[in-house]
Amino acid sequence: MILYLTSEARVNLLDFLEQEFPIKKLTGSFSLLSFVVKDMRNFSHARFVVLDRIAINESDEELIQALLSYQTIYGMRVIIIAEGLSIGSPLVQQLLQIGISEIVTSTEIKKLQIELKECLSDDGMRRFKSAAPPQVNPEEQPTSLIPEQIKYKFKCNNLRVAIAGSDRRVGTTITAMNLVCWINTHGGSACYVEANANHHLAHIIHLFEPEKLGNAYNLEGNDLYITEELNQKYNVIVLDCGVLSEPRIQENFIAADIRLLCGSAMPYDLARFYRAIERCKNLSVQSLGLFVPQDLKSYVLESIDPCIVFGDSSLNLFDPSANDDLYQKLLAAYISAF
């Protein structure tokens, strides 16, 4: 059976396969992480899962995280339909890194059907197979290749770092959690506070079932809070403010000691990123561009913000090495070497 999560616009796209495979269509708009946690077990007998990218609410980085969660539980082959997506795009590279190479990108119906049939074949789509990086078993990885984490002395207490996004799906939550992990790994103490109404943390708690200590949910050594009722003092409190509010910016973003504004500098997101930066011009804000193609960086610096810094995409909510230089510079005034 094929489980097909699709938008209304593509609901009939797989009909040509009905003589070969039974197809279960679910039509609408989906949070993939929520679907994996709450509903996927009802379709565990499916042989393939086909995802229409337009029907998935998450940003590209959140989609990758949801797929990683899916892969820890289920083994059905995943096929991504992303019409018109460039083969060299960041999303394609991230999908390949986590072992998903069934990526349909054509825009013409006949070519789409050919690609879908190839994805459903025994060998799957071969176009990306050679591009996918080899999978390394962590147990077999030489310890000499694992970088030693430098420790710092943190000269701050309850320093408030607020992170907001210019729009949904620009990497705000994963940036906030990576910063918490970076601080905790490099000698400080930090916690994550969900200061928005997206409820991503509730999905994470439901999926991973972390230990609860007082008001904190502890996951991989990191304290996560749904509200700002903290168990203790920390060197740094990282506030995930979600999308920058309109017309009035969130008070917890304004009142923070350090403000980080995330935005995607992909061509279709540039206007929103520019408007968000303009709205913050009376505040001290560090703008962070994620998923920025190399050939666009000079344009972004000239036309959007000459002070913007560019971050690397992260596939792991708790990656202590992601954007190491960025976080070190962000906290430079509050840390020193031992």
VOVEXNU-442500 format. One line per field, with one value per atom (N, C-alpha, C): x, y, z; atom name; residue number from 0. Coordinates in steps of 0.02 Angstrom, whole numbers, plus 50000, padded with zeros to 5 digits. Layout:
<recs>
c1 c(X,...);
c2 c(Y,...);
c3 c(Z,...);
a c(CA,...);
k c(NUM,...);
</recs>
This chain:
<recs>
c1 c(50042,50000,50044,50020,50052,50012,50044,50013,50033,49984,49997,49969,50014,49995,50000,49943,49943,49900,49914,49873,49815,49764,49708,49731,49781,49804,49833,49860,49894,49860,49797,49764,49759,49757,49750,49816,49871,49936,49955,49936,49957,49904,49850,49796,49818,49869,49893,49924,49938,49969,49919,49855,49806,49798,49815,49811,49869,49923,49980,49982,49959,49963,49898,49874,49820,49848,49809,49833,49785,49812,49774,49792,49744,49756,49732,49775,49756,49768,49715,49719,49713,49755,49750,49818,49827,49890,49913,49976,49998,50061,50063,50126,50154,50209,50235,50256,50288,50310,50249,50197,50136,50106,50107,50079,50119,50186,50228,50213,50204,50193,50125,50074,50005,49971,49987,49946,49982,50049,50084,50075,50069,50062,50000,49950,49889,49901,49958,49973,50040,50059,50124,50128,50070,50069,50084,50090,50104,50174,50183,50249,50288,50252,50283,50245,50282,50251,50271,50222,50234,50211,50256,50242,50243,50187,50184,50211,50268,50301,50255,50211,50165,50117,50102,50054,50084,50150,50185,50197,50176,50180,50251,50293,50358,50405,50451,50506,50550,50597,50641,50679,50707,50745,50701,50639,50592,50569,50562,50545,50599,50662,50717,50715,50703,50700,50642,50585,50528,50543,50578,50597,50647,50693,50739,50701,50651,50610,50573,50546,50512,50558,50620,50666,50686,50682,50699,50645,50585,50529,50507,50504,50474,50525,50511,50558,50530,50469,50440,50479,50486,50522,50483,50519,50489,50505,50453,50461,50438,50479,50463,50445,50387,50368,50380,50427,50444,50454,50399,50402,50443,50489,50529,50587,50598,50653,50720,50766,50832,50871,50904,50944,50998,51023,51076,51050,50986,50957,50978,50978,50995,50950,50885,50840,50860,50876,50898,50960,51008,51069,51055,51010,50992,50956,50912,50877,50927,50975,51025,51068,51083,51124,51090,51023,50988,50965,50988,50975,50912,50880,50820,50839,50835,50855,50798,50737,50679,50647,50672,50652,50628,50563,50532,50531,50562,50570,50543,50521,50497,50434,50419,50359,50307,50328,50282,50252,50188,50153,50185,50201,50229,50297,50338,50402,50393,50344,50329,50311,50270,50248,50307,50352,50411,50454,50464,50505,50471,50405,50369,50375,50367,50373,50443,50493,50562,50571,50542,50547,50515,50462,50425,50453,50504,50535,50577,50598,50637,50702,50735,50798,50790,50729,50718,50750,50745,50774,50850,50882,50954,50990,50952,50983,51027,51004,51041,51084,51082,51116,51190,51224,51296,51312,51261,51273,51264,51230,51218,51282,51299,51361,51356,51411,51409,51389,51349,51327,51382,51397,51450,51419,51437,51414,51452,51417,51452,51498,51479,51520,51587,51587,51648,51690,51663,51699,51758,51818,51876,51865,51882,51872,51914,51967,52010,51976,51920,51884,51831,51817,51767,51801,51781,51816,51807,51861,51856,51824,51776,51739,51778,51792,51828,51781,51809,51770,51784,51731,51737,51712,51735,51707,51653,51592,51536,51529,51531,51530,51462,51409,51342,51294,51241,51188,51121,51082,51015,51018,51071,51075,51020,50980,50922,50939,50939,50950,50884,50856,50792,50805,50773,50781,50713,50707,50644,50658,50605,50611,50573,50595,50559,50495,50492,50434,50435,50383,50385,50434,50459,50501,50569,50597,50663,50717,50702,50753,50759,50708,50712,50720,50677,50678,50742,50763,50824,50885,50885,50940,50942,50883,50879,50903,50881,50900,50974,51000,51071,51113,51090,51127,51128,51072,51069,51119,51118,51164,51237,51251,51320,51344,51303,51323,51334,51288,51294,51354,51374,51431,51497,51496,51557,51569,51541,51558,51507,51454,51404,51341,51291,51226,51174,51130,51080,51016,50960,50896,50859,50813,50769,50701,50672,50604,50563,50508,50464,50420,50441,50407,50364,50327,50283,50225,50179,50120,50120,50180,50184,50176,50192,50185,50231,50287,50335,50362,50372,50401,50355,50290,50242,50250,50261,50272,50337,50389,50454,50448,50413,50403,50364,50312,50270,50310,50353,50391,50447,50487,50547,50538,50481,50466,50525,50549,50606,50585,50635,50622,50601,50551,50530,50557,50594,50622,50595,50548,50515,50476,50490,50456,50494,50554,50596,50590,50590,50596,50669,50703,50774,50785,50814,50826,50898,50935,51007,51045,51027,51062,51042,50989,50967,50898,50890,50826,50782,50721,50673,50611,50588,50530,50475,50414,50356,50337,50350,50338,50402,50405,50465,50462,50444,50446,50504,50563,50624,50639,50671,50690,50749,50792,50855,50881,50937,50970,51015,51022,51066,51111,51167,51207,51168,51132,51095,51026,50976,50908,50894,50881,50868,50793,50766,50694,50679,50639,50617,50552,50559,50502,50459,50476,50437,50444,50390,50391,50384,50423,50420,50349,50319,50248,50237,50178,50157,50089,50076,50122,50170,50157,50198,50244,50308,50358,50349,50360,50351,50393,50364,50398,50460,50456,50514,50572,50557,50610,50642,50600,50625,50667,50645,50677,50740,50756,50813,50879,50930,50998,51031,51017,51042,50983,50980,50925,50953,50927,50948,50887,50891,50835,50853,50818,50832,50789,50818,50780,50811,50768,50793,50807,50864,50882,50873,50830,50811,50772,50774,50745,50674,50632,50562,50551,50603,50595,50629,50665,50705,50663,50605,50564,50542,50521,50500,50558,50616,50675,50694,50692,50708,50660,50595,50545,50555,50572,50583,50644,50697,50757,50741,50701,50682,50641,50598,50557,50598,50656,50700,50756,50751,50807,50821,50772,50784,50808,50818,50843,50912,50951,51014,50999,51003,50984,51037,51055,51099,51057,51060,51022,51062,51028,51060,51025,51062,51035,51050,50998,51005,50985,51015,51000,51011,51067,51082,51128,51105,51149,51211,51267,51331,51328,51295,51293,51247,51210,51165,51194,51248,51273,51294,51330,51351,51292,51241,51181,51145,51140,51107,51144,51210,51249,51240,51235,51229,51158,51108,51039,50996,51012,50969,50998,51060,51091,51166,51207,51280,51309,51270,51295,51270,51234,51207,51263,51252,51298,51260,51298,51267,51281,51228,51234,51226,51254,51247,51183,51152,51093,51113,51069,51081,51025,51041,50992,50975,51005,50998,50979,50926,50904,50957,50999,51049,51119,51141,51206,51253,51302,51347,51399,51403,51454,51425,51359,51328,51340,51365,51375,51417,51469,51513,51540,51566,51594,51541,51481,51427,51410,51402,51382,51439,51501,51558,51560,51549,51549,51489,51432,51371,51379,51417,51425,51495,51532,51603,51612,51566,51574,51560,51535,51514,51552,51602,51640,51714,51754,51826,51856,51915,51949,51974,51977,52005,52081);
c2 c(49940,50000,50063,50114,50180,50226,50256,50309,50375,50415,50476,50536,50578,50641,50696,50726,50770,50832,50883,50942,50928,50970,50963,50968,51009,51020,50958,50911,50852,50787,50791,50733,50675,50690,50637,50617,50642,50631,50558,50518,50447,50400,50427,50384,50334,50351,50306,50243,50241,50183,50136,50154,50117,50044,50027,49957,49916,49949,49914,49915,49970,49978,50006,49979,50014,50079,50132,50198,50226,50245,50279,50352,50395,50467,50503,50546,50592,50662,50701,50765,50822,50873,50931,50963,50990,51022,50988,50965,50921,50947,50937,50939,50868,50858,50790,50761,50802,50778,50755,50795,50776,50713,50707,50648,50586,50592,50535,50513,50562,50546,50516,50545,50528,50478,50481,50445,50392,50396,50351,50277,50264,50194,50161,50201,50173,50150,50170,50152,50115,50082,50048,49990,49969,49915,49940,50006,50034,50014,50008,49991,50054,50106,50169,50227,50281,50343,50397,50427,50480,50546,50595,50659,50714,50748,50808,50866,50893,50945,51004,51021,51078,51064,51001,50984,50983,50989,50985,51055,51069,51136,51155,51107,51122,51157,51194,51221,51163,51178,51125,51091,51132,51102,51063,51086,51050,50986,50989,50928,50876,50896,50849,50818,50859,50833,50784,50799,50754,50688,50692,50631,50589,50622,50586,50549,50582,50550,50490,50500,50446,50386,50400,50345,50304,50335,50298,50247,50255,50211,50166,50194,50158,50146,50095,50076,50082,50108,50113,50165,50152,50198,50264,50319,50385,50415,50442,50476,50547,50595,50666,50694,50724,50759,50833,50861,50932,50959,50971,50992,51056,51054,51113,51126,51083,51094,51081,51127,51121,51062,51025,50968,50991,51051,51076,51114,51113,51151,51122,51163,51138,51081,51083,51030,50963,50962,50899,50872,50916,50894,50866,50897,50874,50806,50799,50734,50679,50693,50643,50625,50675,50663,50615,50615,50570,50506,50497,50434,50431,50488,50489,50513,50469,50486,50480,50465,50462,50531,50574,50644,50660,50674,50688,50764,50787,50859,50885,50841,50863,50905,50944,50986,50963,50921,50896,50829,50820,50761,50695,50689,50626,50611,50663,50653,50638,50670,50656,50582,50557,50487,50440,50456,50414,50412,50471,50474,50437,50444,50409,50333,50308,50236,50211,50252,50232,50229,50278,50279,50218,50192,50135,50068,50069,50007,49975,49915,49879,49916,49944,49978,50052,50079,50149,50196,50260,50310,50308,50305,50298,50365,50416,50480,50508,50501,50531,50481,50418,50367,50382,50401,50414,50477,50523,50586,50579,50526,50518,50500,50534,50519,50452,50417,50352,50360,50312,50313,50285,50319,50298,50275,50216,50191,50227,50264,50302,50259,50194,50151,50134,50139,50122,50183,50244,50305,50314,50325,50335,50395,50386,50439,50500,50490,50547,50596,50572,50616,50657,50641,50678,50738,50800,50859,50868,50888,50902,50970,50973,51035,51081,51141,51190,51213,51220,51244,51318,51355,51426,51440,51496,51522,51572,51561,51605,51657,51721,51776,51810,51770,51798,51752,51782,51744,51766,51717,51730,51781,51779,51820,51796,51843,51825,51836,51780,51782,51765,51813,51802,51789,51736,51718,51719,51757,51761,51750,51736,51725,51777,51792,51838,51808,51742,51706,51636,51597,51526,51490,51433,51389,51418,51459,51487,51462,51415,51385,51415,51450,51483,51433,51382,51334,51294,51269,51227,51270,51334,51378,51389,51400,51411,51349,51291,51230,51214,51226,51215,51262,51324,51371,51346,51321,51293,51236,51192,51134,51156,51207,51232,51259,51298,51326,51271,51224,51170,51125,51119,51077,51114,51180,51219,51251,51222,51243,51287,51307,51349,51310,51346,51316,51359,51326,51361,51321,51355,51321,51351,51312,51333,51348,51406,51424,51436,51401,51411,51472,51528,51592,51609,51560,51570,51520,51525,51482,51427,51408,51357,51286,51276,51210,51156,51178,51128,51085,51117,51081,51025,51037,50984,50923,50933,50877,50840,50878,50848,50807,50834,50798,50734,50739,50680,50626,50647,50598,50565,50606,50580,50562,50584,50569,50582,50644,50660,50660,50653,50654,50725,50730,50795,50805,50860,50878,50946,50948,51011,51035,51095,51122,51109,51078,51068,50998,50993,50928,50922,50870,50863,50813,50837,50795,50803,50748,50747,50799,50807,50853,50926,50940,51009,51019,51072,51088,51128,51103,51134,51153,51214,51239,51262,51245,51269,51339,51355,51422,51446,51511,51539,51535,51477,51462,51413,51441,51402,51370,51312,51277,51310,51344,51368,51426,51453,51504,51470,51502,51478,51535,51518,51570,51606,51566,51595,51564,51607,51585,51600,51549,51558,51556,51611,51618,51609,51560,51548,51589,51646,51693,51678,51628,51614,51668,51681,51732,51801,51849,51917,51944,51966,51986,52050,52055,52116,52137,52201,52257,52271,52239,52254,52196,52210,52158,52132,52068,52038,52072,52080,52112,52073,52006,51967,51971,51987,51998,52067,52117,52185,52187,52153,52157,52115,52074,52028,52066,52033,52062,52055,51999,51986,51964,51991,51974,51947,51890,51858,51850,51878,51875,51828,51772,51723,51735,51724,51730,51688,51663,51627,51677,51671,51717,51683,51632,51606,51661,51664,51721,51737,51686,51699,51722,51721,51743,51810,51836,51896,51956,51965,52024,52023,51965,51959,51971,51945,51954,52028,52062,52133,52173,52159,52196,52185,52123,52109,52147,52149,52187,52261,52287,52358,52373,52327,52338,52338,52308,52304,52356,52405,52452,52494,52500,52538,52494,52430,52384,52358,52336,52304,52230,52213,52146,52118,52055,52021,51981,51996,51958,51898,51842,51778,51749,51741,51712,51638,51598,51525,51502,51448,51420,51471,51505,51558,51529,51526,51503,51548,51518,51554,51614,51606,51660,51717,51709,51762,51802,51778,51809,51881,51895,51964,52010,51985,52025,52040,51989,51998,52050,52047,52095,52166,52173,52240,52268,52225,52249,52239,52191,52176,52203,52182,52203,52190,52243,52233,52198,52193,52162,52090,52064,51997,51946,51893,51837,51777,51731,51673,51611,51573,51512,51451,51396,51332,51297,51259,51222,51164,51149,51094,51043,50980,50927,50896,50923,50893,50947,50936,50985,50998,50949,50956,50941,50986,50980,51032,51010,51058,51089,51063,51088,51134,51136,51177,51251,51286,51359,51379,51342,51355,51426,51448,51516,51570,51558,51606,51615,51560,51564,51593,51576,51603,51680,51705,51778,51811,51777,51805,51816,51771,51774,51797,51826,51842,51886,51932,51977,51943,51882,51848,51784,51768,51707,51722,51681,51686,51616,51607,51543,51532,51470,51455,51464);
c3 c(50000,50000,50000,49966,49967,50011,50061,50101,50069,50050,50012,50050,50076,50109,50057,50039,49981,49991,49952,49949,49900,49902,49856,49783,49770,49701,49669,49711,49683,49704,49723,49751,49701,49636,49585,49553,49579,49546,49543,49591,49594,49565,49536,49512,49459,49420,49367,49395,49460,49492,49526,49524,49564,49543,49481,49460,49488,49509,49536,49612,49642,49715,49742,49798,49833,49863,49859,49880,49933,49990,50042,50040,50020,50014,50076,50103,50156,50129,50124,50091,50141,50133,50176,50187,50248,50268,50332,50334,50388,50423,50489,50525,50524,50489,50482,50549,50592,50657,50698,50698,50734,50705,50639,50607,50625,50626,50645,50716,50761,50832,50843,50812,50830,50783,50719,50670,50629,50623,50577,50596,50661,50682,50652,50633,50603,50532,50503,50433,50429,50482,50484,50435,50408,50358,50288,50279,50213,50191,50125,50098,50080,50058,50038,50070,50085,50108,50059,50026,49977,50007,50009,50040,49987,49980,49938,49979,49958,49999,50014,49967,49977,50034,50048,50100,50169,50174,50239,50266,50328,50356,50377,50396,50424,50374,50402,50362,50338,50294,50269,50326,50371,50426,50474,50485,50527,50493,50427,50389,50397,50392,50401,50471,50522,50590,50598,50568,50571,50536,50479,50443,50483,50518,50561,50616,50645,50696,50666,50607,50571,50562,50541,50525,50587,50646,50707,50725,50696,50715,50658,50596,50540,50485,50444,50392,50322,50314,50246,50205,50141,50097,50090,50097,50091,50023,49991,49926,49935,49916,49922,49853,49847,49785,49796,49760,49766,49695,49661,49591,49582,49534,49518,49564,49615,49661,49626,49634,49603,49634,49592,49616,49665,49656,49700,49761,49773,49829,49897,49950,50017,50039,50022,50044,50013,49949,49918,49953,49967,49999,50070,50106,50173,50170,50121,50114,50098,50055,50039,50099,50141,50200,50249,50251,50298,50263,50201,50166,50126,50111,50070,50000,49951,49883,49834,49858,49815,49813,49770,49768,49697,49691,49627,49616,49562,49552,49485,49441,49375,49382,49331,49331,49279,49231,49181,49204,49193,49218,49196,49132,49108,49141,49149,49182,49256,49287,49358,49366,49321,49325,49316,49270,49260,49324,49354,49415,49473,49478,49532,49523,49462,49451,49468,49452,49469,49545,49581,49654,49686,49653,49679,49657,49613,49589,49645,49633,49684,49701,49650,49662,49681,49671,49687,49637,49650,49605,49609,49551,49549,49538,49520,49502,49557,49620,49676,49714,49694,49733,49740,49687,49690,49728,49734,49769,49844,49865,49937,49973,50028,50064,50099,50105,50139,50212,50235,50305,50349,50403,50448,50513,50534,50599,50654,50699,50751,50793,50803,50844,50810,50743,50706,50690,50706,50690,50738,50712,50756,50802,50865,50913,50896,50858,50841,50794,50761,50715,50751,50814,50852,50884,50864,50890,50965,50998,51069,51079,51124,51135,51184,51161,51203,51259,51319,51376,51388,51405,51420,51490,51517,51579,51561,51584,51568,51624,51604,51652,51652,51656,51655,51693,51718,51752,51723,51701,51672,51616,51576,51516,51468,51444,51402,51329,51291,51219,51185,51149,51114,51041,51015,50944,50912,50859,50822,50748,50710,50639,50599,50540,50497,50470,50473,50448,50477,50467,50486,50440,50465,50425,50408,50452,50437,50485,50529,50571,50640,50664,50729,50786,50787,50843,50845,50788,50788,50804,50785,50803,50879,50909,50981,51019,50998,51034,51023,50964,50952,50995,51005,51048,51120,51145,51213,51220,51171,51172,51169,51128,51122,51189,51223,51288,51339,51343,51392,51379,51316,51297,51308,51307,51310,51379,51431,51499,51534,51501,51532,51548,51573,51585,51549,51512,51473,51472,51460,51453,51394,51369,51314,51341,51321,51340,51277,51272,51214,51226,51199,51209,51149,51125,51067,51071,51025,51028,50975,50951,50899,50925,50989,51022,50992,50963,50939,50996,51054,51110,51134,51131,51151,51107,51042,50996,51013,51029,51045,51110,51159,51223,51211,51170,51156,51120,51075,51036,51076,51111,51144,51218,51248,51317,51364,51366,51410,51484,51527,51599,51620,51663,51688,51758,51768,51832,51851,51898,51913,51852,51830,51770,51706,51712,51653,51626,51560,51526,51505,51528,51515,51459,51404,51346,51325,51328,51311,51351,51415,51459,51453,51415,51404,51435,51474,51506,51459,51449,51403,51443,51434,51472,51424,51442,51405,51428,51491,51518,51552,51566,51597,51673,51698,51770,51780,51791,51790,51858,51855,51917,51952,51914,51941,51898,51918,51878,51826,51769,51716,51694,51663,51632,51578,51537,51481,51476,51466,51451,51378,51339,51267,51255,51230,51218,51144,51129,51060,51050,51018,51011,50950,50910,50851,50799,50762,50710,50741,50716,50740,50731,50786,50784,50744,50716,50682,50712,50719,50705,50763,50822,50881,50896,50901,50916,50987,50998,51063,51117,51176,51231,51252,51252,51275,51225,51162,51113,51125,51137,51149,51212,51265,51331,51337,51287,51293,51292,51318,51317,51248,51215,51148,51105,51044,50998,50933,50912,50850,50806,50746,50698,50641,50636,50584,50523,50465,50403,50349,50306,50248,50192,50162,50107,50040,50038,49973,49937,49871,49834,49853,49866,49881,49953,49995,50065,50079,50031,50043,50065,50034,50050,50123,50148,50218,50265,50247,50289,50293,50236,50233,50277,50271,50311,50385,50405,50476,50503,50463,50484,50491,50444,50447,50510,50529,50588,50652,50650,50709,50708,50664,50656,50718,50763,50825,50882,50868,50918,50896,50945,50929,50914,50850,50828,50781,50792,50745,50697,50633,50583,50560,50552,50535,50473,50420,50359,50355,50347,50342,50273,50250,50184,50129,50132,50083,50028,49967,49912,49908,49892,49891,49844,49787,49738,49758,49813,49836,49894,49924,49986,49976,49922,49911,49899,49865,49853,49919,49963,50027,50069,50070,50109,50083,50017,49987,49992,49985,49977,50039,50081,50139,50204,50219,50282,50278,50281,50276,50337,50391,50453,50461,50412,50418,50422,50462,50463,50435,50406,50375,50416,50430,50469,50426,50451,50417,50441,50397,50416,50463,50509,50556,50549,50554,50548,50616,50669,50735,50785,50823,50872,50925,50939,50992,50964,50921,50889,50919,50960,50992,50946,50885,50838,50784,50778,50726,50740,50690,50695,50755,50767,50824,50824,50767,50763,50776,50750,50760,50833,50869,50940,50982,50964,51000,50993,50934,50923,50956,50955,50984,51060,51092,51165,51186,51139,51152,51214,51227,51283,51350,51348,51410,51424,51382,51392,51388,51421,51417,51424,51398,51403,51473,51494,51560,51560);
a c(N,CA,C,N,CA,C,N,CA,C,N,CA,C,N,CA,C,N,CA,C,N,CA,C,N,CA,C,N,CA,C,N,CA,C,N,CA,C,N,CA,C,N,CA,C,N,CA,C,N,CA,C,N,CA,C,N,CA,C,N,CA,C,N,CA,C,N,CA,C,N,CA,C,N,CA,C,N,CA,C,N,CA,C,N,CA,C,N,CA,C,N,CA,C,N,CA,C,N,CA,C,N,CA,C,N,CA,C,N,CA,C,N,CA,C,N,CA,C,N,CA,C,N,CA,C,N,CA,C,N,CA,C,N,CA,C,N,CA,C,N,CA,C,N,CA,C,N,CA,C,N,CA,C,N,CA,C,N,CA,C,N,CA,C,N,CA,C,N,CA,C,N,CA,C,N,CA,C,N,CA,C,N,CA,C,N,CA,C,N,CA,C,N,CA,C,N,CA,C,N,CA,C,N,CA,C,N,CA,C,N,CA,C,N,CA,C,N,CA,C,N,CA,C,N,CA,C,N,CA,C,N,CA,C,N,CA,C,N,CA,C,N,CA,C,N,CA,C,N,CA,C,N,CA,C,N,CA,C,N,CA,C,N,CA,C,N,CA,C,N,CA,C,N,CA,C,N,CA,C,N,CA,C,N,CA,C,N,CA,C,N,CA,C,N,CA,C,N,CA,C,N,CA,C,N,CA,C,N,CA,C,N,CA,C,N,CA,C,N,CA,C,N,CA,C,N,CA,C,N,CA,C,N,CA,C,N,CA,C,N,CA,C,N,CA,C,N,CA,C,N,CA,C,N,CA,C,N,CA,C,N,CA,C,N,CA,C,N,CA,C,N,CA,C,N,CA,C,N,CA,C,N,CA,C,N,CA,C,N,CA,C,N,CA,C,N,CA,C,N,CA,C,N,CA,C,N,CA,C,N,CA,C,N,CA,C,N,CA,C,N,CA,C,N,CA,C,N,CA,C,N,CA,C,N,CA,C,N,CA,C,N,CA,C,N,CA,C,N,CA,C,N,CA,C,N,CA,C,N,CA,C,N,CA,C,N,CA,C,N,CA,C,N,CA,C,N,CA,C,N,CA,C,N,CA,C,N,CA,C,N,CA,C,N,CA,C,N,CA,C,N,CA,C,N,CA,C,N,CA,C,N,CA,C,N,CA,C,N,CA,C,N,CA,C,N,CA,C,N,CA,C,N,CA,C,N,CA,C,N,CA,C,N,CA,C,N,CA,C,N,CA,C,N,CA,C,N,CA,C,N,CA,C,N,CA,C,N,CA,C,N,CA,C,N,CA,C,N,CA,C,N,CA,C,N,CA,C,N,CA,C,N,CA,C,N,CA,C,N,CA,C,N,CA,C,N,CA,C,N,CA,C,N,CA,C,N,CA,C,N,CA,C,N,CA,C,N,CA,C,N,CA,C,N,CA,C,N,CA,C,N,CA,C,N,CA,C,N,CA,C,N,CA,C,N,CA,C,N,CA,C,N,CA,C,N,CA,C,N,CA,C,N,CA,C,N,CA,C,N,CA,C,N,CA,C,N,CA,C,N,CA,C,N,CA,C,N,CA,C,N,CA,C,N,CA,C,N,CA,C,N,CA,C,N,CA,C,N,CA,C,N,CA,C,N,CA,C,N,CA,C,N,CA,C,N,CA,C,N,CA,C,N,CA,C,N,CA,C,N,CA,C,N,CA,C,N,CA,C,N,CA,C,N,CA,C,N,CA,C,N,CA,C,N,CA,C,N,CA,C,N,CA,C,N,CA,C,N,CA,C,N,CA,C,N,CA,C,N,CA,C,N,CA,C,N,CA,C,N,CA,C,N,CA,C,N,CA,C,N,CA,C,N,CA,C,N,CA,C,N,CA,C,N,CA,C,N,CA,C,N,CA,C,N,CA,C,N,CA,C,N,CA,C,N,CA,C,N,CA,C,N,CA,C,N,CA,C,N,CA,C,N,CA,C,N,CA,C,N,CA,C,N,CA,C,N,CA,C,N,CA,C,N,CA,C,N,CA,C,N,CA,C,N,CA,C,N,CA,C,N,CA,C,N,CA,C,N,CA,C,N,CA,C,N,CA,C,N,CA,C,N,CA,C,N,CA,C,N,CA,C,N,CA,C,N,CA,C,N,CA,C,N,CA,C,N,CA,C,N,CA,C,N,CA,C,N,CA,C,N,CA,C,N,CA,C,N,CA,C,N,CA,C,N,CA,C,N,CA,C,N,CA,C,N,CA,C,N,CA,C,N,CA,C,N,CA,C,N,CA,C,N,CA,C,N,CA,C,N,CA,C,N,CA,C,N,CA,C,N,CA,C,N,CA,C,N,CA,C,N,CA,C,N,CA,C,N,CA,C,N,CA,C,N,CA,C,N,CA,C,N,CA,C,N,CA,C,N,CA,C,N,CA,C,N,CA,C,N,CA,C,N,CA,C,N,CA,C,N,CA,C,N,CA,C,N,CA,C,N,CA,C,N,CA,C,N,CA,C,N,CA,C,N,CA,C,N,CA,C,N,CA,C,N,CA,C,N,CA,C,N,CA,C,N,CA,C,N,CA,C,N,CA,C,N,CA,C,N,CA,C,N,CA,C,N,CA,C,N,CA,C,N,CA,C,N,CA,C,N,CA,C,N,CA,C,N,CA,C,N,CA,C);
k c(0,0,0,1,1,1,2,2,2,3,3,3,4,4,4,5,5,5,6,6,6,7,7,7,8,8,8,9,9,9,10,10,10,11,11,11,12,12,12,13,13,13,14,14,14,15,15,15,16,16,16,17,17,17,18,18,18,19,19,19,20,20,20,21,21,21,22,22,22,23,23,23,24,24,24,25,25,25,26,26,26,27,27,27,28,28,28,29,29,29,30,30,30,31,31,31,32,32,32,33,33,33,34,34,34,35,35,35,36,36,36,37,37,37,38,38,38,39,39,39,40,40,40,41,41,41,42,42,42,43,43,43,44,44,44,45,45,45,46,46,46,47,47,47,48,48,48,49,49,49,50,50,50,51,51,51,52,52,52,53,53,53,54,54,54,55,55,55,56,56,56,57,57,57,58,58,58,59,59,59,60,60,60,61,61,61,62,62,62,63,63,63,64,64,64,65,65,65,66,66,66,67,67,67,68,68,68,69,69,69,70,70,70,71,71,71,72,72,72,73,73,73,74,74,74,75,75,75,76,76,76,77,77,77,78,78,78,79,79,79,80,80,80,81,81,81,82,82,82,83,83,83,84,84,84,85,85,85,86,86,86,87,87,87,88,88,88,89,89,89,90,90,90,91,91,91,92,92,92,93,93,93,94,94,94,95,95,95,96,96,96,97,97,97,98,98,98,99,99,99,100,100,100,101,101,101,102,102,102,103,103,103,104,104,104,105,105,105,106,106,106,107,107,107,108,108,108,109,109,109,110,110,110,111,111,111,112,112,112,113,113,113,114,114,114,115,115,115,116,116,116,117,117,117,118,118,118,119,119,119,120,120,120,121,121,121,122,122,122,123,123,123,124,124,124,125,125,125,126,126,126,127,127,127,128,128,128,129,129,129,130,130,130,131,131,131,132,132,132,133,133,133,134,134,134,135,135,135,136,136,136,137,137,137,138,138,138,139,139,139,140,140,140,141,141,141,142,142,142,143,143,143,144,144,144,145,145,145,146,146,146,147,147,147,148,148,148,149,149,149,150,150,150,151,151,151,152,152,152,153,153,153,154,154,154,155,155,155,156,156,156,157,157,157,158,158,158,159,159,159,160,160,160,161,161,161,162,162,162,163,163,163,164,164,164,165,165,165,166,166,166,167,167,167,168,168,168,169,169,169,170,170,170,171,171,171,172,172,172,173,173,173,174,174,174,175,175,175,176,176,176,177,177,177,178,178,178,179,179,179,180,180,180,181,181,181,182,182,182,183,183,183,184,184,184,185,185,185,186,186,186,187,187,187,188,188,188,189,189,189,190,190,190,191,191,191,192,192,192,193,193,193,194,194,194,195,195,195,196,196,196,197,197,197,198,198,198,199,199,199,200,200,200,201,201,201,202,202,202,203,203,203,204,204,204,205,205,205,206,206,206,207,207,207,208,208,208,209,209,209,210,210,210,211,211,211,212,212,212,213,213,213,214,214,214,215,215,215,216,216,216,217,217,217,218,218,218,219,219,219,220,220,220,221,221,221,222,222,222,223,223,223,224,224,224,225,225,225,226,226,226,227,227,227,228,228,228,229,229,229,230,230,230,231,231,231,232,232,232,233,233,233,234,234,234,235,235,235,236,236,236,237,237,237,238,238,238,239,239,239,240,240,240,241,241,241,242,242,242,243,243,243,244,244,244,245,245,245,246,246,246,247,247,247,248,248,248,249,249,249,250,250,250,251,251,251,252,252,252,253,253,253,254,254,254,255,255,255,256,256,256,257,257,257,258,258,258,259,259,259,260,260,260,261,261,261,262,262,262,263,263,263,264,264,264,265,265,265,266,266,266,267,267,267,268,268,268,269,269,269,270,270,270,271,271,271,272,272,272,273,273,273,274,274,274,275,275,275,276,276,276,277,277,277,278,278,278,279,279,279,280,280,280,281,281,281,282,282,282,283,283,283,284,284,284,285,285,285,286,286,286,287,287,287,288,288,288,289,289,289,290,290,290,291,291,291,292,292,292,293,293,293,294,294,294,295,295,295,296,296,296,297,297,297,298,298,298,299,299,299,300,300,300,301,301,301,302,302,302,303,303,303,304,304,304,305,305,305,306,306,306,307,307,307,308,308,308,309,309,309,310,310,310,311,311,311,312,312,312,313,313,313,314,314,314,315,315,315,316,316,316,317,317,317,318,318,318,319,319,319,320,320,320,321,321,321,322,322,322,323,323,323,324,324,324,325,325,325,326,326,326,327,327,327,328,328,328,329,329,329,330,330,330,331,331,331,332,332,332,333,333,333,334,334,334,335,335,335,336,336,336,337,337,337);
</recs>
